[in-house]
Amino acid sequence: MTISASMVKALRERTGAGMMECKKALVEADGDLDAAAEVLRKSGQAKADKKAGRVAADGRIVVAQEGSTAVMVEVNSETDFVAKDENFSAFADAVAAAALATGTTDIGSFATEKLADGRTVEEARTELIAKVGENIGVRRIETISTDGVIGSYTHGARIGAVVAMQGGDETLARDIAMHIAATNPMCIDEAGVPAETLEREHRILTEQAQESGKPADIIEKMVKGRINKFLKEITLLGQPFVKDPDVSVSKLLAAGGAKVTAFVRFEVGEGIEKKEDNFVEEVMAQVKGAS
């Protein structure tokens, strides 16, 4: 059967696959558009399976918000080049919209949720992998809801923050979200600092202070002062506000009649161990293999 250009165009518009891939699929399916689409779907899944073990530590952070609920997602690619691709960006936006609509935060079950265009997340993901040639993954989803005020901020799609407040307004909430994105506080206040973190820091500071040879009572005061400094550095309320370092976040919130009740911050690739490629070793291995 002769495969016309119009048939290839129709399949390409339907699947987003490359022109040659569409023609091959139509030939294999003897011109049946539905069967050809299924061929491409299976091909995309096979490619996705092959790329599943590759590290995807780049990508985008996307925030979607409706009323007093906001969702933040991290969608990963292998390279910054693909992270900036319009197809990848559209997928990340669609994922955020679906997460907001469904309320699903479990990555496993989220794969079967439907996007606005009717495809499941997993179907769209495998099709995108076939199109861009990289491993793509939805890594994490967080949702914050409040009966107060929601604020969000994204920095170049690589860092995102969402904050929930009681009192205040949207402008203040966005300023606080921007501050969180910039400074990465561990928690809201001292009460949220894990006991093991505090114990470890106390032990290290005590050992350092003891090296000074000063009396025990002086060492105790030194350690107490350094612990207080440490707590201000890692807690949101203790930090100086990024837009006005003369004012602490705590004082800024008090002036606005607001209280932070929750926040979440994502940074692309944080915690993912990236493989460091050795180009020289790779080339030498290929040379030896060819000889």
FITOR-183854 format. One record per residue (C-alpha): residue in three letters; x, y, z. Coordinates in steps of 0.05 Angstrom, whole numbers, plus 5000, padded with zeros to 4 digits. Example, Ala and Ser with C-alpha at 12.3 -4.5 7.8 and 13.67 -1.06 7.14 Angstrom:
# residues 2
<rec><resn>ALA</resn><X>5246</X><Y>4910</Y><Z>5156</Z></rec>
<rec><resn>SER</resn><X>5273</X><Y>4979</Y><Z>5143</Z></rec>
//
This chain:
# residues 291
<rec><resn>MET</resn><X>5000</X><Y>5000</Y><Z>5000</Z></rec>
<rec><resn>THR</resn><X>5024</X><Y>5070</Y><Z>4983</Z></rec>
<rec><resn>ILE</resn><X>5033</X><Y>5114</Y><Z>5044</Z></rec>
<rec><resn>SER</resn><X>5014</X><Y>5186</Y><Z>5026</Z></rec>
<rec><resn>ALA</resn><X>5042</X><Y>5249</Y><Z>5056</Z></rec>
<rec><resn>SER</resn><X>4973</X><Y>5266</Y><Z>5084</Z></rec>
<rec><resn>MET</resn><X>4971</X><Y>5200</Y><Z>5122</Z></rec>
<rec><resn>VAL</resn><X>5040</X><Y>5213</Y><Z>5152</Z></rec>
<rec><resn>LYS</resn><X>5018</X><Y>5284</Y><Z>5170</Z></rec>
<rec><resn>ALA</resn><X>4955</X><Y>5258</Y><Z>5204</Z></rec>
<rec><resn>LEU</resn><X>4993</X><Y>5207</Y><Z>5245</Z></rec>
<rec><resn>ARG</resn><X>5046</X><Y>5258</Y><Z>5264</Z></rec>
<rec><resn>GLU</resn><X>4993</X><Y>5308</Y><Z>5288</Z></rec>
<rec><resn>ARG</resn><X>4960</X><Y>5253</Y><Z>5328</Z></rec>
<rec><resn>THR</resn><X>5022</X><Y>5224</Y><Z>5361</Z></rec>
<rec><resn>GLY</resn><X>5076</X><Y>5278</Y><Z>5357</Z></rec>
<rec><resn>ALA</resn><X>5125</X><Y>5226</Y><Z>5331</Z></rec>
<rec><resn>GLY</resn><X>5178</X><Y>5241</Y><Z>5278</Z></rec>
<rec><resn>MET</resn><X>5161</X><Y>5239</Y><Z>5204</Z></rec>
<rec><resn>MET</resn><X>5203</X><Y>5177</Y><Z>5188</Z></rec>
<rec><resn>GLU</resn><X>5177</X><Y>5140</Y><Z>5250</Z></rec>
<rec><resn>CYS</resn><X>5105</X><Y>5155</Y><Z>5228</Z></rec>
<rec><resn>LYS</resn><X>5118</X><Y>5130</Y><Z>5157</Z></rec>
<rec><resn>LYS</resn><X>5151</X><Y>5065</Y><Z>5183</Z></rec>
<rec><resn>ALA</resn><X>5092</X><Y>5054</Y><Z>5231</Z></rec>
<rec><resn>LEU</resn><X>5041</X><Y>5064</Y><Z>5174</Z></rec>
<rec><resn>VAL</resn><X>5079</X><Y>5015</Y><Z>5130</Z></rec>
<rec><resn>GLU</resn><X>5080</X><Y>4964</Y><Z>5186</Z></rec>
<rec><resn>ALA</resn><X>5005</X><Y>4975</Y><Z>5198</Z></rec>
<rec><resn>ASP</resn><X>4988</X><Y>4972</Y><Z>5124</Z></rec>
<rec><resn>GLY</resn><X>4961</X><Y>5043</Y><Z>5126</Z></rec>
<rec><resn>ASP</resn><X>4915</X><Y>5034</Y><Z>5186</Z></rec>
<rec><resn>LEU</resn><X>4920</X><Y>5098</Y><Z>5226</Z></rec>
<rec><resn>ASP</resn><X>4896</X><Y>5068</Y><Z>5292</Z></rec>
<rec><resn>ALA</resn><X>4942</X><Y>5008</Y><Z>5285</Z></rec>
<rec><resn>ALA</resn><X>5001</X><Y>5054</Y><Z>5267</Z></rec>
<rec><resn>ALA</resn><X>4988</X><Y>5096</Y><Z>5329</Z></rec>
<rec><resn>GLU</resn><X>4990</X><Y>5032</Y><Z>5371</Z></rec>
<rec><resn>VAL</resn><X>5056</X><Y>5013</Y><Z>5337</Z></rec>
<rec><resn>LEU</resn><X>5085</X><Y>5080</Y><Z>5357</Z></rec>
<rec><resn>ARG</resn><X>5058</X><Y>5074</Y><Z>5428</Z></rec>
<rec><resn>LYS</resn><X>5092</X><Y>5006</Y><Z>5437</Z></rec>
<rec><resn>SER</resn><X>5156</X><Y>5033</Y><Z>5406</Z></rec>
<rec><resn>GLY</resn><X>5154</X><Y>5092</Y><Z>5454</Z></rec>
<rec><resn>GLN</resn><X>5145</X><Y>5044</Y><Z>5513</Z></rec>
<rec><resn>ALA</resn><X>5204</X><Y>5002</Y><Z>5490</Z></rec>
<rec><resn>LYS</resn><X>5247</X><Y>5064</Y><Z>5484</Z></rec>
<rec><resn>ALA</resn><X>5224</X><Y>5087</Y><Z>5553</Z></rec>
<rec><resn>ASP</resn><X>5243</X><Y>5019</Y><Z>5583</Z></rec>
<rec><resn>LYS</resn><X>5313</X><Y>5023</Y><Z>5552</Z></rec>
<rec><resn>LYS</resn><X>5323</X><Y>5093</Y><Z>5581</Z></rec>
<rec><resn>ALA</resn><X>5293</X><Y>5079</Y><Z>5649</Z></rec>
<rec><resn>GLY</resn><X>5361</X><Y>5067</Y><Z>5682</Z></rec>
<rec><resn>ARG</resn><X>5391</X><Y>5132</Y><Z>5658</Z></rec>
<rec><resn>VAL</resn><X>5398</X><Y>5188</Y><Z>5710</Z></rec>
<rec><resn>ALA</resn><X>5349</X><Y>5245</Y><Z>5700</Z></rec>
<rec><resn>ALA</resn><X>5373</X><Y>5300</Y><Z>5746</Z></rec>
<rec><resn>ASP</resn><X>5354</X><Y>5362</Y><Z>5705</Z></rec>
<rec><resn>GLY</resn><X>5284</X><Y>5387</Y><Z>5690</Z></rec>
<rec><resn>ARG</resn><X>5233</X><Y>5437</Y><Z>5714</Z></rec>
<rec><resn>ILE</resn><X>5195</X><Y>5458</Y><Z>5776</Z></rec>
<rec><resn>VAL</resn><X>5123</X><Y>5478</Y><Z>5762</Z></rec>
<rec><resn>VAL</resn><X>5071</X><Y>5508</Y><Z>5809</Z></rec>
<rec><resn>ALA</resn><X>4997</X><Y>5506</Y><Z>5795</Z></rec>
<rec><resn>GLN</resn><X>4947</X><Y>5542</Y><Z>5839</Z></rec>
<rec><resn>GLU</resn><X>4872</X><Y>5548</Y><Z>5846</Z></rec>
<rec><resn>GLY</resn><X>4841</X><Y>5587</Y><Z>5902</Z></rec>
<rec><resn>SER</resn><X>4873</X><Y>5568</Y><Z>5968</Z></rec>
<rec><resn>THR</resn><X>4906</X><Y>5504</Y><Z>5942</Z></rec>
<rec><resn>ALA</resn><X>4973</X><Y>5500</Y><Z>5906</Z></rec>
<rec><resn>VAL</resn><X>5011</X><Y>5441</Y><Z>5879</Z></rec>
<rec><resn>MET</resn><X>5085</X><Y>5438</Y><Z>5862</Z></rec>
<rec><resn>VAL</resn><X>5116</X><Y>5384</Y><Z>5818</Z></rec>
<rec><resn>GLU</resn><X>5186</X><Y>5365</Y><Z>5796</Z></rec>
<rec><resn>VAL</resn><X>5191</X><Y>5335</Y><Z>5727</Z></rec>
<rec><resn>ASN</resn><X>5260</X><Y>5310</Y><Z>5707</Z></rec>
<rec><resn>SER</resn><X>5299</X><Y>5303</Y><Z>5643</Z></rec>
<rec><resn>GLU</resn><X>5372</X><Y>5282</Y><Z>5632</Z></rec>
<rec><resn>THR</resn><X>5396</X><Y>5349</Y><Z>5604</Z></rec>
<rec><resn>ASP</resn><X>5382</X><Y>5423</Y><Z>5609</Z></rec>
<rec><resn>PHE</resn><X>5373</X><Y>5424</Y><Z>5534</Z></rec>
<rec><resn>VAL</resn><X>5311</X><Y>5380</Y><Z>5538</Z></rec>
<rec><resn>ALA</resn><X>5287</X><Y>5416</Y><Z>5601</Z></rec>
<rec><resn>LYS</resn><X>5280</X><Y>5478</Y><Z>5558</Z></rec>
<rec><resn>ASP</resn><X>5245</X><Y>5442</Y><Z>5501</Z></rec>
<rec><resn>GLU</resn><X>5173</X><Y>5466</Y><Z>5489</Z></rec>
<rec><resn>ASN</resn><X>5147</X><Y>5394</Y><Z>5488</Z></rec>
<rec><resn>PHE</resn><X>5178</X><Y>5380</Y><Z>5556</Z></rec>
<rec><resn>SER</resn><X>5152</X><Y>5446</Y><Z>5584</Z></rec>
<rec><resn>ALA</resn><X>5082</X><Y>5430</Y><Z>5560</Z></rec>
<rec><resn>PHE</resn><X>5085</X><Y>5361</Y><Z>5592</Z></rec>
<rec><resn>ALA</resn><X>5109</X><Y>5391</Y><Z>5658</Z></rec>
<rec><resn>ASP</resn><X>5052</X><Y>5442</Y><Z>5657</Z></rec>
<rec><resn>ALA</resn><X>5001</X><Y>5388</Y><Z>5641</Z></rec>
<rec><resn>VAL</resn><X>5027</X><Y>5345</Y><Z>5698</Z></rec>
<rec><resn>ALA</resn><X>5020</X><Y>5403</Y><Z>5747</Z></rec>
<rec><resn>ALA</resn><X>4949</X><Y>5417</Y><Z>5723</Z></rec>
<rec><resn>ALA</resn><X>4931</X><Y>5343</Y><Z>5731</Z></rec>
<rec><resn>ALA</resn><X>4961</X><Y>5340</Y><Z>5800</Z></rec>
<rec><resn>LEU</resn><X>4921</X><Y>5401</Y><Z>5821</Z></rec>
<rec><resn>ALA</resn><X>4857</X><Y>5372</Y><Z>5791</Z></rec>
<rec><resn>THR</resn><X>4864</X><Y>5302</Y><Z>5821</Z></rec>
<rec><resn>GLY</resn><X>4897</X><Y>5318</Y><Z>5887</Z></rec>
<rec><resn>THR</resn><X>4942</X><Y>5257</Y><Z>5877</Z></rec>
<rec><resn>THR</resn><X>5012</X><Y>5262</Y><Z>5907</Z></rec>
<rec><resn>ASP</resn><X>5032</X><Y>5188</Y><Z>5903</Z></rec>
<rec><resn>ILE</resn><X>5077</X><Y>5182</Y><Z>5843</Z></rec>
<rec><resn>GLY</resn><X>5059</X><Y>5109</Y><Z>5831</Z></rec>
<rec><resn>SER</resn><X>4984</X><Y>5119</Y><Z>5826</Z></rec>
<rec><resn>PHE</resn><X>4993</X><Y>5187</Y><Z>5791</Z></rec>
<rec><resn>ALA</resn><X>5020</X><Y>5152</Y><Z>5729</Z></rec>
<rec><resn>THR</resn><X>4949</X><Y>5127</Y><Z>5714</Z></rec>
<rec><resn>GLU</resn><X>4916</X><Y>5195</Y><Z>5723</Z></rec>
<rec><resn>LYS</resn><X>4889</X><Y>5230</Y><Z>5661</Z></rec>
<rec><resn>LEU</resn><X>4917</X><Y>5294</Y><Z>5632</Z></rec>
<rec><resn>ALA</resn><X>4870</X><Y>5346</Y><Z>5602</Z></rec>
<rec><resn>ASP</resn><X>4880</X><Y>5316</Y><Z>5532</Z></rec>
<rec><resn>GLY</resn><X>4855</X><Y>5247</Y><Z>5555</Z></rec>
<rec><resn>ARG</resn><X>4922</X><Y>5211</Y><Z>5556</Z></rec>
<rec><resn>THR</resn><X>4947</X><Y>5181</Y><Z>5621</Z></rec>
<rec><resn>VAL</resn><X>5009</X><Y>5212</Y><Z>5651</Z></rec>
<rec><resn>GLU</resn><X>5048</X><Y>5149</Y><Z>5634</Z></rec>
<rec><resn>GLU</resn><X>5024</X><Y>5149</Y><Z>5561</Z></rec>
<rec><resn>ALA</resn><X>5045</X><Y>5222</Y><Z>5554</Z></rec>
<rec><resn>ARG</resn><X>5112</X><Y>5208</Y><Z>5588</Z></rec>
<rec><resn>THR</resn><X>5130</X><Y>5150</Y><Z>5542</Z></rec>
<rec><resn>GLU</resn><X>5110</X><Y>5189</Y><Z>5480</Z></rec>
<rec><resn>LEU</resn><X>5154</X><Y>5247</Y><Z>5503</Z></rec>
<rec><resn>ILE</resn><X>5213</X><Y>5200</Y><Z>5515</Z></rec>
<rec><resn>ALA</resn><X>5206</X><Y>5174</Y><Z>5444</Z></rec>
<rec><resn>LYS</resn><X>5204</X><Y>5245</Y><Z>5418</Z></rec>
<rec><resn>VAL</resn><X>5262</X><Y>5276</Y><Z>5457</Z></rec>
<rec><resn>GLY</resn><X>5306</X><Y>5215</Y><Z>5465</Z></rec>
<rec><resn>GLU</resn><X>5318</X><Y>5222</Y><Z>5540</Z></rec>
<rec><resn>ASN</resn><X>5293</X><Y>5190</Y><Z>5603</Z></rec>
<rec><resn>ILE</resn><X>5236</X><Y>5232</Y><Z>5631</Z></rec>
<rec><resn>GLY</resn><X>5205</X><Y>5224</Y><Z>5700</Z></rec>
<rec><resn>VAL</resn><X>5155</X><Y>5256</Y><Z>5747</Z></rec>
<rec><resn>ARG</resn><X>5196</X><Y>5255</Y><Z>5811</Z></rec>
<rec><resn>ARG</resn><X>5152</X><Y>5286</Y><Z>5865</Z></rec>
<rec><resn>ILE</resn><X>5088</X><Y>5324</Y><Z>5879</Z></rec>
<rec><resn>GLU</resn><X>5070</X><Y>5366</Y><Z>5940</Z></rec>
<rec><resn>THR</resn><X>5003</X><Y>5399</Y><Z>5954</Z></rec>
<rec><resn>ILE</resn><X>4989</X><Y>5455</Y><Z>6004</Z></rec>
<rec><resn>SER</resn><X>4919</X><Y>5477</Y><Z>6022</Z></rec>
<rec><resn>THR</resn><X>4897</X><Y>5529</Y><Z>6072</Z></rec>
<rec><resn>ASP</resn><X>4837</X><Y>5570</Y><Z>6093</Z></rec>
<rec><resn>GLY</resn><X>4885</X><Y>5629</Y><Z>6094</Z></rec>
<rec><resn>VAL</resn><X>4932</X><Y>5657</Y><Z>6040</Z></rec>
<rec><resn>ILE</resn><X>4975</X><Y>5618</Y><Z>5991</Z></rec>
<rec><resn>GLY</resn><X>5038</X><Y>5647</Y><Z>5959</Z></rec>
<rec><resn>SER</resn><X>5085</X><Y>5616</Y><Z>5908</Z></rec>
<rec><resn>TYR</resn><X>5149</X><Y>5634</Y><Z>5871</Z></rec>
<rec><resn>THR</resn><X>5191</X><Y>5599</Y><Z>5819</Z></rec>
<rec><resn>HIS</resn><X>5262</X><Y>5620</Y><Z>5800</Z></rec>
<rec><resn>GLY</resn><X>5277</X><Y>5603</Y><Z>5728</Z></rec>
<rec><resn>ALA</resn><X>5238</X><Y>5538</Y><Z>5733</Z></rec>
<rec><resn>ARG</resn><X>5295</X><Y>5507</Y><Z>5773</Z></rec>
<rec><resn>ILE</resn><X>5273</X><Y>5527</Y><Z>5844</Z></rec>
<rec><resn>GLY</resn><X>5202</X><Y>5533</Y><Z>5870</Z></rec>
<rec><resn>ALA</resn><X>5170</X><Y>5549</Y><Z>5936</Z></rec>
<rec><resn>VAL</resn><X>5098</X><Y>5550</Y><Z>5962</Z></rec>
<rec><resn>VAL</resn><X>5078</X><Y>5580</Y><Z>6028</Z></rec>
<rec><resn>ALA</resn><X>5013</X><Y>5580</Y><Z>6068</Z></rec>
<rec><resn>MET</resn><X>4997</X><Y>5636</Y><Z>6116</Z></rec>
<rec><resn>GLN</resn><X>4944</X><Y>5658</Y><Z>6165</Z></rec>
<rec><resn>GLY</resn><X>4933</X><Y>5732</Y><Z>6157</Z></rec>
<rec><resn>GLY</resn><X>4972</X><Y>5779</Y><Z>6112</Z></rec>
<rec><resn>ASP</resn><X>4960</X><Y>5784</Y><Z>6037</Z></rec>
<rec><resn>GLU</resn><X>4982</X><Y>5753</Y><Z>5971</Z></rec>
<rec><resn>THR</resn><X>5039</X><Y>5803</Y><Z>5962</Z></rec>
<rec><resn>LEU</resn><X>5069</X><Y>5785</Y><Z>6030</Z></rec>
<rec><resn>ALA</resn><X>5059</X><Y>5711</Y><Z>6016</Z></rec>
<rec><resn>ARG</resn><X>5095</X><Y>5716</Y><Z>5950</Z></rec>
<rec><resn>ASP</resn><X>5153</X><Y>5754</Y><Z>5984</Z></rec>
<rec><resn>ILE</resn><X>5159</X><Y>5699</Y><Z>6036</Z></rec>
<rec><resn>ALA</resn><X>5158</X><Y>5646</Y><Z>5981</Z></rec>
<rec><resn>MET</resn><X>5213</X><Y>5683</Y><Z>5944</Z></rec>
<rec><resn>HIS</resn><X>5253</X><Y>5687</Y><Z>6009</Z></rec>
<rec><resn>ILE</resn><X>5245</X><Y>5611</Y><Z>6020</Z></rec>
<rec><resn>ALA</resn><X>5267</X><Y>5597</Y><Z>5948</Z></rec>
<rec><resn>ALA</resn><X>5330</X><Y>5640</Y><Z>5959</Z></rec>
<rec><resn>THR</resn><X>5351</X><Y>5617</Y><Z>6029</Z></rec>
<rec><resn>ASN</resn><X>5325</X><Y>5545</Y><Z>6035</Z></rec>
<rec><resn>PRO</resn><X>5306</X><Y>5545</Y><Z>6109</Z></rec>
<rec><resn>MET</resn><X>5301</X><Y>5478</Y><Z>6143</Z></rec>
<rec><resn>CYS</resn><X>5236</X><Y>5493</Y><Z>6179</Z></rec>
<rec><resn>ILE</resn><X>5190</X><Y>5549</Y><Z>6203</Z></rec>
<rec><resn>ASP</resn><X>5218</X><Y>5558</Y><Z>6273</Z></rec>
<rec><resn>GLU</resn><X>5261</X><Y>5525</Y><Z>6327</Z></rec>
<rec><resn>ALA</resn><X>5205</X><Y>5476</Y><Z>6345</Z></rec>
<rec><resn>GLY</resn><X>5212</X><Y>5444</Y><Z>6277</Z></rec>
<rec><resn>VAL</resn><X>5287</X><Y>5430</Y><Z>6281</Z></rec>
<rec><resn>PRO</resn><X>5298</X><Y>5354</Y><Z>6287</Z></rec>
<rec><resn>ALA</resn><X>5327</X><Y>5334</Y><Z>6355</Z></rec>
<rec><resn>GLU</resn><X>5383</X><Y>5295</Y><Z>6322</Z></rec>
<rec><resn>THR</resn><X>5404</X><Y>5357</Y><Z>6282</Z></rec>
<rec><resn>LEU</resn><X>5407</X><Y>5399</Y><Z>6344</Z></rec>
<rec><resn>GLU</resn><X>5445</X><Y>5346</Y><Z>6383</Z></rec>
<rec><resn>ARG</resn><X>5496</X><Y>5337</Y><Z>6328</Z></rec>
<rec><resn>GLU</resn><X>5508</X><Y>5412</Y><Z>6322</Z></rec>
<rec><resn>HIS</resn><X>5514</X><Y>5418</Y><Z>6398</Z></rec>
<rec><resn>ARG</resn><X>5565</X><Y>5363</Y><Z>6400</Z></rec>
<rec><resn>ILE</resn><X>5607</X><Y>5393</Y><Z>6344</Z></rec>
<rec><resn>LEU</resn><X>5605</X><Y>5463</Y><Z>6373</Z></rec>
<rec><resn>THR</resn><X>5623</X><Y>5437</Y><Z>6442</Z></rec>
<rec><resn>GLU</resn><X>5684</X><Y>5399</Y><Z>6415</Z></rec>
<rec><resn>GLN</resn><X>5706</X><Y>5462</Y><Z>6378</Z></rec>
<rec><resn>ALA</resn><X>5698</X><Y>5506</Y><Z>6439</Z></rec>
<rec><resn>GLN</resn><X>5736</X><Y>5458</Y><Z>6484</Z></rec>
<rec><resn>GLU</resn><X>5797</X><Y>5466</Y><Z>6439</Z></rec>
<rec><resn>SER</resn><X>5801</X><Y>5538</Y><Z>6463</Z></rec>
<rec><resn>GLY</resn><X>5822</X><Y>5514</Y><Z>6533</Z></rec>
<rec><resn>LYS</resn><X>5773</X><Y>5562</Y><Z>6567</Z></rec>
<rec><resn>PRO</resn><X>5736</X><Y>5545</Y><Z>6631</Z></rec>
<rec><resn>ALA</resn><X>5673</X><Y>5501</Y><Z>6627</Z></rec>
<rec><resn>ASP</resn><X>5625</X><Y>5559</Y><Z>6644</Z></rec>
<rec><resn>ILE</resn><X>5655</X><Y>5601</Y><Z>6588</Z></rec>
<rec><resn>ILE</resn><X>5651</X><Y>5543</Y><Z>6539</Z></rec>
<rec><resn>GLU</resn><X>5577</X><Y>5533</Y><Z>6557</Z></rec>
<rec><resn>LYS</resn><X>5562</X><Y>5607</Y><Z>6541</Z></rec>
<rec><resn>MET</resn><X>5601</X><Y>5601</Y><Z>6476</Z></rec>
<rec><resn>VAL</resn><X>5563</X><Y>5540</Y><Z>6454</Z></rec>
<rec><resn>LYS</resn><X>5496</X><Y>5571</Y><Z>6473</Z></rec>
<rec><resn>GLY</resn><X>5511</X><Y>5633</Y><Z>6432</Z></rec>
<rec><resn>ARG</resn><X>5533</X><Y>5592</Y><Z>6372</Z></rec>
<rec><resn>ILE</resn><X>5471</X><Y>5547</Y><Z>6376</Z></rec>
<rec><resn>ASN</resn><X>5426</X><Y>5609</Y><Z>6376</Z></rec>
<rec><resn>LYS</resn><X>5463</X><Y>5635</Y><Z>6314</Z></rec>
<rec><resn>PHE</resn><X>5455</X><Y>5567</Y><Z>6281</Z></rec>
<rec><resn>LEU</resn><X>5380</X><Y>5566</Y><Z>6295</Z></rec>
<rec><resn>LYS</resn><X>5371</X><Y>5635</Y><Z>6264</Z></rec>
<rec><resn>GLU</resn><X>5408</X><Y>5612</Y><Z>6202</Z></rec>
<rec><resn>ILE</resn><X>5366</X><Y>5550</Y><Z>6189</Z></rec>
<rec><resn>THR</resn><X>5296</X><Y>5573</Y><Z>6211</Z></rec>
<rec><resn>LEU</resn><X>5251</X><Y>5616</Y><Z>6168</Z></rec>
<rec><resn>LEU</resn><X>5230</X><Y>5662</Y><Z>6225</Z></rec>
<rec><resn>GLY</resn><X>5302</X><Y>5673</Y><Z>6248</Z></rec>
<rec><resn>GLN</resn><X>5330</X><Y>5692</Y><Z>6180</Z></rec>
<rec><resn>PRO</resn><X>5340</X><Y>5764</Y><Z>6155</Z></rec>
<rec><resn>PHE</resn><X>5291</X><Y>5779</Y><Z>6100</Z></rec>
<rec><resn>VAL</resn><X>5326</X><Y>5775</Y><Z>6032</Z></rec>
<rec><resn>LYS</resn><X>5296</X><Y>5840</Y><Z>6006</Z></rec>
<rec><resn>ASP</resn><X>5313</X><Y>5878</Y><Z>6071</Z></rec>
<rec><resn>PRO</resn><X>5367</X><Y>5844</Y><Z>6113</Z></rec>
<rec><resn>ASP</resn><X>5356</X><Y>5894</Y><Z>6169</Z></rec>
<rec><resn>VAL</resn><X>5288</X><Y>5861</Y><Z>6183</Z></rec>
<rec><resn>SER</resn><X>5279</X><Y>5789</Y><Z>6204</Z></rec>
<rec><resn>VAL</resn><X>5225</X><Y>5747</Y><Z>6171</Z></rec>
<rec><resn>SER</resn><X>5193</X><Y>5742</Y><Z>6240</Z></rec>
<rec><resn>LYS</resn><X>5187</X><Y>5817</Y><Z>6246</Z></rec>
<rec><resn>LEU</resn><X>5163</X><Y>5824</Y><Z>6174</Z></rec>
<rec><resn>LEU</resn><X>5107</X><Y>5774</Y><Z>6187</Z></rec>
<rec><resn>ALA</resn><X>5088</X><Y>5808</Y><Z>6252</Z></rec>
<rec><resn>ALA</resn><X>5083</X><Y>5875</Y><Z>6217</Z></rec>
<rec><resn>GLY</resn><X>5037</X><Y>5845</Y><Z>6166</Z></rec>
<rec><resn>GLY</resn><X>4994</X><Y>5809</Y><Z>6217</Z></rec>
<rec><resn>ALA</resn><X>5012</X><Y>5742</Y><Z>6187</Z></rec>
<rec><resn>LYS</resn><X>5036</X><Y>5674</Y><Z>6209</Z></rec>
<rec><resn>VAL</resn><X>5068</X><Y>5620</Y><Z>6165</Z></rec>
<rec><resn>THR</resn><X>5033</X><Y>5553</Y><Z>6176</Z></rec>
<rec><resn>ALA</resn><X>5069</X><Y>5511</Y><Z>6123</Z></rec>
<rec><resn>PHE</resn><X>5118</X><Y>5515</Y><Z>6065</Z></rec>
<rec><resn>VAL</resn><X>5151</X><Y>5470</Y><Z>6014</Z></rec>
<rec><resn>ARG</resn><X>5212</X><Y>5483</Y><Z>5971</Z></rec>
<rec><resn>PHE</resn><X>5236</X><Y>5443</Y><Z>5911</Z></rec>
<rec><resn>GLU</resn><X>5302</X><Y>5449</Y><Z>5873</Z></rec>
<rec><resn>VAL</resn><X>5313</X><Y>5411</Y><Z>5809</Z></rec>
<rec><resn>GLY</resn><X>5356</X><Y>5349</Y><Z>5819</Z></rec>
<rec><resn>GLU</resn><X>5369</X><Y>5359</Y><Z>5893</Z></rec>
<rec><resn>GLY</resn><X>5389</X><Y>5293</Y><Z>5925</Z></rec>
<rec><resn>ILE</resn><X>5399</X><Y>5257</Y><Z>5859</Z></rec>
<rec><resn>GLU</resn><X>5469</X><Y>5229</Y><Z>5850</Z></rec>
<rec><resn>LYS</resn><X>5493</X><Y>5250</Y><Z>5782</Z></rec>
<rec><resn>LYS</resn><X>5541</X><Y>5207</Y><Z>5742</Z></rec>
<rec><resn>GLU</resn><X>5605</X><Y>5244</Y><Z>5725</Z></rec>
<rec><resn>ASP</resn><X>5625</X><Y>5224</Y><Z>5655</Z></rec>
<rec><resn>ASN</resn><X>5699</X><Y>5215</Y><Z>5639</Z></rec>
<rec><resn>PHE</resn><X>5704</X><Y>5233</Y><Z>5565</Z></rec>
<rec><resn>VAL</resn><X>5776</X><Y>5209</Y><Z>5557</Z></rec>
<rec><resn>GLU</resn><X>5761</X><Y>5140</Y><Z>5587</Z></rec>
<rec><resn>GLU</resn><X>5698</X><Y>5134</Y><Z>5545</Z></rec>
<rec><resn>VAL</resn><X>5736</X><Y>5148</Y><Z>5480</Z></rec>
<rec><resn>MET</resn><X>5793</X><Y>5101</Y><Z>5499</Z></rec>
<rec><resn>ALA</resn><X>5742</X><Y>5046</Y><Z>5513</Z></rec>
<rec><resn>GLN</resn><X>5711</X><Y>5055</Y><Z>5445</Z></rec>
<rec><resn>VAL</resn><X>5779</X><Y>5054</Y><Z>5411</Z></rec>
<rec><resn>LYS</resn><X>5798</X><Y>4990</Y><Z>5446</Z></rec>
<rec><resn>GLY</resn><X>5731</X><Y>4959</Y><Z>5429</Z></rec>
<rec><resn>ALA</resn><X>5740</X><Y>4976</Y><Z>5355</Z></rec>
<rec><resn>SER</resn><X>5811</X><Y>4948</Y><Z>5351</Z></rec>
//
